[in-house]
Amino acid sequence: MAPLTEEQIESIKRRFTEEDLDHDGSITVADFKEFLNREGGHFTEEDAAGFLEECDFAHDGKVTLEEVLKASE
């Protein structure tokens, strides 16, 4: 897979900032569930956890920007 372009990285950073509701540098299942539901969804914590699982390389229940960028490569 090709490296991410600067435009793609900036887009991911903007989206990450939107999803990091408490602005602590990580997205938790609770953050992500709330974000998805604000966007008009009807998601459970299990739904949100399933989405985040792909990016949670540290297996600590939260996702950092670095993990999202790594998953996007």
Residue pairs with C-beta under 8 A, 6 or more apart in sequence:
1 73
3 73
4 12
4 69
4 72
4 73
8 72
9 69
12 65
12 68
12 69
12 72
13 65
16 27
16 65
16 68
17 23
18 35
19 27
19 31
19 32
19 35
20 26
20 27
20 31
21 31
21 34
21 35
22 31
25 64
25 65
26 62
26 63
26 64
27 35
27 52
27 62
27 63
27 68
28 61
28 62
29 45
29 48
29 49
29 52
29 61
29 62
30 45
30 48
32 48
32 51
32 52
33 43
33 44
33 45
33 47
33 48
36 43
36 47
36 48
36 51
37 43
52 62
52 63
54 71
55 63
55 67
55 68
55 70
55 71
56 62
56 63
56 67
57 67
57 70
57 71
58 64
58 67
